[in-house]
Amino acid sequence: MKTDVQIAQEAKMKYIDEIAKDLGIEKEDLIQYGHYKAKIEPHVYENLKDKEDGKLVLVTAINPTPAGEGKTTVNIGLSMGLNKIGKKAISALREPSLGPSFGVKGGAAGGGYAQVVPMADINLHFTGDFHAITSANNLISALMDNHIHQGNKEQIDVRRVVWKRVVDMNDRALRKITVGQGGVSNGYPREDGFDITVASEIMAILCLATSLEDFKERVSRIVIAYRRDRTPVFLRDIHGQGAVTLLMKDAILPNLVQTLENTPAMIHGGPFANIAHGCNSILATKYSLKLADYTVTEAGFGADLGAEKFFDIKCRYGNLKPNAVVIVATIRALKHHGGCKKEEYGTENLEALEKGMANLEKHIENVTKFGVPSVVAINRFPTDTDKEVELLKSKVEALGRKCILTEVFAKGGEGAVELAEEVVRICEEEKSEFKPLYDVKLSIEDKIRTIAQEVYGAKEVHFTKEAKNQIKRINENEMGNVPICMAKTQYSLSDDPSLLGRPEDFEITIRGVKISNGAGFIVALTGDIMTMPGLPKVPAADNIDILPSGEIVGLF
């Protein structure tokens, strides 16, 4: 079979104004970036805001292997499958980060014959949204350091600066740095560090804002540092919100592209799910709900991370009501959770598969806790045997849910027709009774315990002394009545990536808690989660090149 990039380069794309026209959007309502990418002007939504929303379908997954399980591929395939059965559908996805694109995981534009295109553009610079976020984030750092240098009217304690610079790359050397070296003219020396762009609070705000005005208000209340008396310094205190918002005036607009089968796709925003909230923008989702009968969106990694945050953070702030959930599972991942090593994924092993089913069972239970009906989609790999597929189907159906084989990687939308029909049936026949898991007015500790015990299955939650002090500071500053965004490994239901399957009697340690006051959530840090990843021993970048003809090679 051809590589992803070969398939993408051979795609018969329509001009983006044709894709828009099929949605009822005129060419003059677009800001075009070449022939195949465009942003949609805000008045398009304003003109449609009184129209009834279409159905909202979330695609999530079990805890993945390091290679991922094809959640985005299934999302794209499902949107194309819905169109094949006569439904008007849009795929609403996150934008890929350059970090994993050149690192280990790869891009986020789908795979095989279920891709969004132009794939190379989407995985690289796209419409410049991530560069705008990086610039806006680092403008805040520059303004803050200049404020300190120019007299420090707000009495910022340089030991308590909490705002970091960002870059959209995996670069471990930047995790801890010193700035301001080189004498008086270069400012005050202090410890600093970089996060990856997708971990920036600007990214989170972009994805949770409902308008440019809402974005500006949220940005104004970002906590950038603390004074000696421990009171917070907000971005508005150094008058930075206007300039930051100006940098984001285009980036906040949703991006319109298409799939290989010319199904419309909205790709906008891209926070990681293990260190941020893992969902595309509320704006892109809201636009899609007005423009299509079905919006197929995603939430990163397993349902313990992405789906929980989608329900408890995104749906809460966006007033969204999901109608159905697709839980993507692969036989290789279930065998991984059953004890198989990577080199054994391709060998039939019914015993390991049955053992690993416990992981999928927990995710099905978790989705049910939120009151949303679900279906399991098996993303089939060539090495999966018929016996393994039948065992998985029977086990899932014994739990009272349908289990449907999808072959979107090899067959595109045709490989998701059965899944599309089941999604339509669920949306039409099974009533969603969605509700968030917890009340934001609970204490910070209780909200964290609720997620850890209800969603992960933890026996107990421990808070380090540093975490307790940070919670105390948040409460003293009356910023605690917001949702929780857990920063946790994606590979396990626990905070230990080596605990596979459905671990029991485990304890979780919260080593740090920080407020993202502009985004409107509290980040609880567990385990060894890095907000600035590093590259692997052999990065994907080693095999990426562009030929004199312009052909791209090695990009998946």
Disulfide bonds with the S-S distance in Angstrom:
none
